[in-house]
């Protein structure tokens, strides 16, 4: 197998831009549909749901998805894609693994295997009008991917017969072998050879476990040729469906990448290289009749963290190298906890032609991102060059299924992960090309001095440069082992992280910090606050020079530290010579429903305390309410972020309140009566967060007022760990407009 053309450049020049220089029209997010809203009547909404593979139906006005947990396919009405509506489910009698649609029929692969050694399953043909199964056709094994030929004549099914990963550490071979099953559709949409699918034997082809092929994904071109990926075997097979013959087969090969993070150490550092990685492809999609693209997810021995374009003859025409890794870092979506495994883990891939532009969409399962790439043409000739267009947050966790509806300009993403405990649900996200209602991403990083994107995530505090209205600062929390102060240029769209400085002491990075707030002083230095945790981490205030060096540490008095519970310090503000620190929730000595606002006078060293009354929880899902940020508005006024811990449709409280310490001064710590601050609502930010049309984040964490009086806010993405990974960066307009008549 030879390599043609060039591999993708490792430098992703346009990663911080929404579109490439080719001016391919970008996609804007229209909506996000939580799958639990489609549960049958009477089912608890906490029931686990899964939208895995998705297909379009009814001329692009309906979506059909597989839900393995419910053993059903679900339908979503997208006649108005900006407002999807539940359209019910159809039980299929087993685990649906894949679905495709023609006319009014959905063709569903259903796994009914009782064990790994006795795999079984069938193709269910579902009448989408009458919501019932009209036919079942045996496939002689466990089905995985299904595909229809463009002319509607052939239905191909990849029969994986997957291995037991707990047996012999999952090493192949493990009988029985998988195969390709093919059906022929009659003019009524039924499978004419329902009782006897054509079986294509795939054994004896791969160098890796030739006796045990495990077909993973299948796609069919306009010549009725199927390309089949054998993921664990690191092999690709081309099958002529007309004659049921193997036309070609070859190894998926290996790829070497440089400038990636291969170490799980709670730090993003793109300085490592990986050589000869088996691609072990998952999804595959034809670009045309002669070329196809694979997503190199890997399995137990490989995964090259990107995508590759092959010719039908087996030549490598393009390889993305480290592009997808760097895209994720730039957008704050890099899954650091997966660095030592398969990084962003490209799993899904699909192709769609929008107008005259052929676009490739690559789903990054662990980063919750979709990379969009343009199949470049010059004077009508293919260059086998794929230019980056745009990075799209998937809107959920674990993007699995991708489908394009070019005639409506739509991209649909099925996010399969569902975890009510961690605050996210399986959902379907819809983007539309040309829609400018929601421009994403809202914040990215540019390349640093080493030529790779500045690593960032888990932004937990925000501050303004006192004199430059275009510059803000942010800090990260303890998700990362080392603390950084990021410089943000808000004059660009999206906002750009243009620099970072590591917090050090005596030339060494300070460990065990959990920064939750930052304020920039007029002299260019910073004050930051680190949240404590009983018996694990001390609460402290740090004074930081512009270089990042710690010059002073201030610990909380013992009488305060001893009262701390699980939730600690959550923001810091500088008003004159006094620092004000917000405590997230009630401590041991607080009245129920109240939290502390602590003050520290930098000149006198005096500590003080006010009480802040928290709103009662309003979410139907319950939860708690606490403080996340505190900002000086001048003249003794402070703005405070108050929020609940609920996201998505359950989010209820995301508010900014104003209090005055001028009118209600802090009391000494020994006081028995603690003065309560009177609060006035400045802005309910929930609607601002919902305008992003995604899964509403629970953590509104940062707030500041720039030098020209503009109010900015940012959400914390938890470092893409059990979260969507999306960071919303909000320009909330002039702060003075919120202070009128208050």
N, C-alpha and C positions, 0 to 999 in steps of 0.2 A: 504494500500500500504506500503510495507516494503522496507527498504534500504539495499542493499547488498554491500559488498566490502567497499572501503574507498573513502571518498571525496578527491578531489585533494588537495595536500598540498598548503597552501597559499603562501609559499615561492617559488618563481620561480627562482631556482638556475641558470638555464642556459639561462635566458632571454637575457643576453648580448652576447650570442654566436649565431652564424649563424645556427648551427646544434646541436642536442643533442648528448649525449654519445653513442646513439644507431647507430650513423653514417648513418642515413637515408640520402640519397643523396639530397642535397638542390636544390632549384629552383632558377634560374636566370631569370631576366626579358629580354624578347626578343623585345617587341615592345608595343607601345601605339597608338591606332587608334582613332582620334577624329571623333565623329559621324557626325558632320556637313559636313565632307568631302564626306558623302554619300547622301547628300541632292539632290533631283531631279534637273535637269538642269534648270537654271533660278531662283532658290530659293536663296535668300540672305543668305550668310553664317552666318549672325547674327540670323537667324531663330532658335528658341528654339528647341532642339532635346533631346530625352531621350532614352538611352539604359538601359532598366530595366531588363528583363529576357532574357537570352541568351541560345542557344542550338547549338549543332554541327550537321553538315550534310555532305553529300558527302564523307563519310569515313574520317571524321575529317578534310577535306580541306576547309570547308565552315562554317561560323558562321551565325546564324539567330537570330535576336534580336527583341524585341518589342519596338516600339516607340509610346507611347500614345499621345504625342503632335502632331505627324504627322498623327496619325491614320493609321499606316502602320507597316509592319515588314520590317526590313532591312537585307541585306545580305552583308557579308564581305568575300572576298576570302583570305584564309590563306593557300593556297598551299605552299607558303613560309611564315611561321608564323612570321619571323623576318621583313617582309615587307608586311603587310596587304594591300589589295586593295579594294576600294569601288566596290560593285557588284549590287547596285541598291536597290530599295524598291518596295514593293507591297502594294497598298492601300487595307485595309480590311473593310472599311465602318463603323468603330466605334473605340472604344478605346481597343487596344489589351492589355490584362492583363498577358498573359503567352503563352509560345510556347514550343512545343516539336516536334521532327522530327523522321520519320521513312522512309527510302528509299528516294524517291524524293518528299515526301510530308511533309509539315509543318502543324501541328495541332495547331490552334491559338484560344485561348479563346478571344471573342470579346464582350465588354460591350456596350450595346446600351440603357441603362436605361435612362428614361426621368426624373425620380425622385427616391427618396429613397423608396417610398411606391409602386412604380410600376417598379421594377427591370426587366431587360430583357437582353438577349444576346444569342449568338450562338457560335458554333464551326465552324470555317472556315477552310476548307482543301485547302491548297495552293500548287499548282504545282510549285515546285522550279525551274524546267527546263524551263517552259513556262511562269512563273511569272503571274499566274492568279488563282483566286479562282475557284475550281471545284465543291465545295459542301458547303452548309451551313446547320447546324443541330441545332435546337432549344434546349436550355438547361433549359428552364423554370425559368430563373432568371439571376442574374449578376455573370458571371464566374470570378474566381480569378486564382487559380493554376490549371495546367493540368499535367497529368503524364501518360506515357505509361508503360504497364507491360513489364518486360524483354523479354517475349516470343512474344511480339507484338500483343497479342490478345485483351487486354483491354485498353481503354482510360478512365481514371477517371478525373472528373472535380469537383473541390471544388466550390460550388455555395455559395458565401458569403452573398449576399444580405445585404451589409454593412449598418450600422446604420448612422443616421444623428448626427454628433458630436455636432451640434449647438442646437439640440432639447433636452431639459431637461438635459443639460450638458453631453449629449452622453450616459446617463445611459441606460442599457438594462433593460427590453426587448423593442424592437422596431420591430413590424411586418413589412414585412413578414419574416418568418424564412428561414434560409439557408438549403441546403441539399447537398448530393453528387449525381452527375449524372454520369452514366457509359454507355459507348458505346462499341460495339463489332466490331472489325475490320475484314473485309473479306480478301481474299487472294490478292485482288487488292489494299488494303490500304484504302478502303472506309468504312464508318461506316454503318454496316448492319442494325442497328436499328436507323437510322438517324431521322426518324419521331417520334420516341418514346424512348427517353433515359430511362434507368432503373434508378429510383429514390430511393435513400436510405434516409429514414426519420431519422433525427438526433435529433429530439425534445425529451424532457423527459429524457435526459441522464445526463446532467451536473447539478451540484448544483447551479451554477451561471446562472441565466436566462435560465432555461431548455426549456422554450417555444420559445426561440430565439437563436438557435445555429448559429454561424457565422464561417463556415469553412474557414480556411485561406490557408492551404497548404496540399498537398497530395503527397504521395510517395508509390510505389508498389514494393513488394518483389518478389522473384522467385516462391512463392507459390500462386501468384495472390491475395495477401492480401494487402489491402490499409490501410496505417496509415494516419489519418486525424487529423490535429490540429484545435481545436476550440479556437482561441487565446483569444478573449474577455471572453469566458466562462471558460478559464483555464482548458480545458479538451482535452482528447485524445481518439480517436475512432479507432478500428480495424475492417475493413469490409472485408468479404469474397466476392470477386467479382464474383466468379463462381455462388454462390447461392444468392447473394445480401442479405446477412444477417450480422448482427453485431455480431462479435465474442467476442469482449471485449471492455470495455470502462472504463475510470478511470480519476480521476483528475490529472492534471499535477503537482499538489502539490506546495509546497513552498520550498524556500531555504534561508538559512541565511549565510551572508558573513561578514568577518572581514577584516580590513585593507584596506578600500576604502575611497574615497572622496565623501561626500554627501552634501557638502556645496558650493554654487556658491559664491566665494569670491576672484576670480582672483589669487588664490594660490593653488598649488597642495599639498595636505596633506593627505596621506593614513593612517588615524588614526581612522576612524569611523567604526561602525558596523551597519549592517542592518539585521533585523530578520523577518522571516516568509514572505518573498517576494513571491507573486504569480509569477510563472514562465511565464505565459501567452505566450506560444511559438508561434513563427512565422514559419520559415522554418523547415522541417523535412526531414530526409533521412535515408533509411535503411542501416545498416552496413552489415547485412546478413539476413537470413530468420527469425532470432529470436530476433534481437536487432535493435534499431534505435536511432538516435541522434536528439535532438531538439535545436534550437537557441532561448534562452529565452529573446526575445526582450522586452516583456511587452507591455501593451497598456495603459489603463487609471488607472489601479489599481496595476500594478506589473512590472515585469522585474527584473530578478536576475543577470543580467550583465554577463551571462556566457552561457555554454551549458551543457546539461544533456543527459546521455545515459540510455535508458529504455530497459527492456526486454519486449517482446510481452505481457507477463502476467501482466505488470504494475509495476515491481520492478525497483527501481532506482539502476543502476549498477555503475554509476559514475556521479559526479557533479564537474564542474571545479572551483567552488568557485570564488575567486577573480583573477584567473589567467589572464583572458583577460584584466582586468583593469590594472594590473601590467605590462603586456606586452606593453600596450599603453603608460604607463608612461615611461618605460625604453626606448622606441623608440622615445620619444618626440612627440607622437601622441595623448596624452591624451586630450580629449575635455573638458577643465575646465568649460566652460560655460554650460555644460550639467551635471555637478556633482550633482545638486539637483534633476535631473530627472532620466534618465536611463543610465547615464554614457556612456560607449562605445557603448551600444545598439546593441548587437548581433542580426542580422536579418537573414542573409543567412547562409545556411550550406549545404555542399555536401560531398560525400564520393567517393574516387577513389582508385583503387588498382593498384599501380605502381610496376611492377615486382611481388614480393611476399609481398610487404608492403601495408597494408590497411591504408590509410591516411584520416583524417577528416579535412576539410577546413571550418573555421568559419569566416564569414564576419562581421566586426564591423562597422556598418553604420556610426556612428558619429566620429570614430577614423580614418576612411579611411585605415583600416588595414585588413589583412587576417591572422588569426592564423592557423598554420599547426600542427596537432597532429597525433601521431603514435599509432595505435591500437596494443598494445604490446602482443606478444605471447611468451610463454616459453614452449619449447618442444612440439610445435604444439597445446598447450592449451591456450585458451583465458583467460587473467587475468582481463579483464575489467579495464585495466589501460591504460590511454591515455597520453603519454609523449609528452611534447612540442618539436617540431622540429625547427620551424622557424617562424618569423614574416615577412610578405610581405607587403610593401606599396601597396595600391590598385591602385595607379597611377592616381587617380581621386578623386572625391568627391561623397560620398554616394554609396559605393559598395552594389549592390542589387542582381544581378544574378551571380551565380557561376556555371561553368561547367568544368568537367575534360575530357580530351581526353587521357586516359592512353596509348593507342597504339602509340601515338606520344609523350608521356611524357609531355603533355601540361595541364596547368591550365589557364582558361579564366575568367576574371572578368569584369562584366558590371557595370560601375559607372554612376548612373542615373542623378546626379545633373548637371545642365547646367545654368551658369550665366555669360554672356559675360561682364556685368558690373563689376563683381568682379574678372574677369580674369581667369575663368576656364570653361571648356566645358565638357559635357558628353562624355565619351570615353570607349573604350574596351582595357583592358590591358592583355597581354599574357606573361605567364611565362613558362619556360621549365625546367624540372628536369635535372640536370647535366650540364646545360649550365653555364659556368663560365665567360662569357663576362662581366656581370654586377653583382657584389656581393652586396647584400643589406641585412640589412641597412648599412650605412656608418659610423654612429655614434650612440651610445647607452649609457645608464647610468647603473652603477652597483648599488647594494644595499648599502644604507647608514647605519649610525650607528643604526638606528631603525629597520633595517632588511627589509626595503621596498626600491624599486628603487628611486634614486634621481630624483625628478621632474624637468623637464626642457622643454624648447621650446622657440621659437621666439629669436634665437641667433642673435644678432645684431652687435656684434663687436668681434674681435679676436686679441689675443696678444700672444707673445712668452715669455717663461721663458728665461732670458738673458744668463743663463749658462747651462741649462739642455735641450738638443735637443728633449727629449721625452715628454716634458710638454708644453702645451699651456693653455691659459685662454680665457674664453668667458663671455659675459654678455647678459642678456635678456632685452627686451624693455618693454614699458608700457602696453603691453598686460597683464602682471602680476602686481599685486598691490605692490609687494615687489621686490627689485632688488637684484640679486645674481651675484657673480663671480664664475664661474665654472672652475674646474681644469680638463684638458683633457689629457689623456695618449695616445699619438699617436704611441706608440710602438706596440700596439695591433691592430688587424684587426677583427671587425671594431674598430675605435677609441672609447675610453671609457671615459665618464665623471665619474671621480672617487671621486670627492669631490665638495662641494659647500660652499661658505661663504656668509652670508647675510650682506648687507651693513647696518650699524647701526650708530647711533649718540647718545651718552649718554646712550648706552645700549638698545635703541629702534630702530626697523627697520625704515629706512627712507622711507617716503611715497612720492608719486607724482614725481617719477623719470622716465625718459624715456632714459635709457642708450643706446647710439648708438656707442660708441667707448671705447676702453680700451688699455692701454699700461702698461707694467710691467717695473718698474724702477730697476736699478742694486741693490738697497738696499732691494728689496723684496716687496716694496710698489707698489701701482698702482695709475695711473691717469685715471679717467674716465670722459666722457663728457655726460651730460644729455641734450637732445634736448628740446628746449623751444617751447612754443606754445602761441602766443599772447593772453593775458587776461586769460590764464589758467595755464601756467607753465613757470617758469623762466629758461632761459638757464644758465647752470653753469658747471664749471669744479670742480671735487672733487678729493682730495688727500686721498687715502685709505690705512690704515695700513694693514699688512698681516693678521691681525685678522678680517678685514672687517670694522673696525671703521673709520669713517670720521674724519680727523684731520684738514682739510682745505677746504674751499669753495671759489671759485673764480667766481664772476659774470661777465658777459660781460659788458663793458663800455656802458653807456646810449646811446652814439652815434651809437653803433652797434645794441644794443637791439631794439632801435626805428626803425631800418631799416628792422627788421625781417618780413617775410611774413609767410605763412603756413608751409613751409619746412625749418627746422633749421639745427642744428649741427649734423654731421653724421659720425664723426670719429676723432681720436686723435692720434698723433705721438709725440715721444720725440726724438729730435735731439740735442745732447749736453745739454745745459741748456734751450732750447727753446721747447715749446709745439706748435704743428701745428694742427689746427682744420679745417676740411673740412665742408663747408656749401653745403647742397644738391643742391639747385637751387638759381636762382637770387633773391636778396632782392630788396627793393624799389630803392636804389641808384645804383644798378648795371646796366650796359649796357645789352641790350637784348642778351641772349645767353651766358652770363658769370655768374660765381659763385665765391664766395670768398674762399680764403685760409687764415685763420686768424692765427697769431702767437702771442705767449705770452712768454716773457723772464722771467724765474723764479727768476733770480737774480735781474734784474733791475725793473721788473714790467712793462716793456714797451710793448705796443700792436703794432702790425703791420698788414698789409694786402697786399695780392697779388690777382690778378685776374686770373681766370682759364677759358679758352674758352671751352664751352661744344660742343660736337658733335651735329649735327642736327639729329632729329629723322629720322630713316631709316625704321621703321616698316610700312608695308602696312596698319596697323591698327592705325597709328598715335601715339599718346601718347607724353610723355615728356622724357627728358634725364637729369639725375642728378648724383651727387656724393654720394657714399655710404661708403667709407673707405679711410684712409690715413695711410701709414706705412713708417717708416724711413728705408732707405737702407744704411745709413751711408754716411759720407763725403758730407753732404748737399743734398743728393738725396732722393726723396720721391716717393713712389709708390701710385697711386690713382686708386680706383675702380670707373669706370664710367659705368652707366647702364641706360637702358630705363625701363619703368614700364610695359612692356608687357611680357607675358609668353606663353608657348605652342608654336605652329608654328608661332605665331606673334612676338616672341622674336627676337630682332635684334642686340642690343648693350649690351654686357656684357664684358667689356674690362678693362685691367690694363694698365695704362699709367705711364711713368716716367717723373718727373720734377726735376729741380735743383733750390734750394733756395740759393745755393752757388753762382751761376752765376746771379740770379735775386733776389736780396734781397727784403724783404718786405718794404713797405713804411709806414710812420706814418699815423695814422688814419685821420689826418687833411689834408693829401696830396690831391691835386686835380687830380694828375696823378697817377693812380695805375698801377704798373708794371705787365705785363701779363707774366705768366709762359709759357715757351716753353715746349710742351709735346711731348713725343715720345712713340709710342705703344710698350709695352713689350709683351703682350699676349692677344689674343682674346679668352676669356674663354667660349664663346657660345658653341663651339664644345665640350668642356669638360663637360658642363652641359648636352648637348644632348646625350652624350655617356651613360648616365644613362637609356636611352630608355623610360623615363617616360614623364610626362607633364613638360616641361622646366620651372623652377621657374623664376619668375620675379625678386626676391629680392636676388641678390648677395650682401651680406652685410658685411662679414668679410674677412679680409686678414691679413696675418702676415708672417714673415720670422723667422723660428726657429733658435736656437743657432748654428746649423750645416749648415745653409744656405738653408734649404728647404722651399719652398713657399707653404703655405696652404691657402685655402679659404673655406668659409661656407656660406650657404644660410639661410635666415630667413623664417620660416614656418608659421608665423603669429599666432602661438598658436593653429593651426588647426581650425581657425575661418574663414569660407569662403575661404578655401584654401585646397590643398591636404594634408597638414600636413607633407609632406616629407622634410627632411633636407638632403641636399647633402654636404658632407665633402670631399673636394678635396685635394689630394697631387699633386701639380703641378710641383714637381721636383726641382732641384737646381736652385736657383734664378740667380746664375752666368751665367747659360746657356742662360738666357733671356737678359743679359746685354752685351753680346758679340757684338761688332761692333756697339754699340749705342753711 
